[in-house]
């Protein structure tokens, strides 16, 4: 899979950037859900956690790509 991503032109820096962006997006999703929906804090927490789980995946892919690039 990592070879396929590398061959497609995906760089490790992009994966790291996506990881940091997903952290910010997690906070944004939590804030918007908390203010825009009447479902309460529990639902907002679930949205924030859902998006927050993307960050470790992106960082892991970034590490794998960095190792492959070397």
C-alpha positions, 0 to 999 in steps of 0.5 A: 500500500505504501509503495502504491501511495508513493508511486501515486505521488503522495509525499510524507509531508502531505500525510503529516499536514493531513494529520495536523489538519485533522486535529484542527478539524476535530476541534472545529467539528466539535465546536460546530456540532455543540453550537448548531445541534440540539443533541447536546455535548455527547453528540458533539464529543462523538463528532470530535472523537470521530474526526480526531481518530484520523490524525494517528492514521495520517501520522502513521502513513506519513512515517511509513512514507518517510521510511520508504522515501529513504 
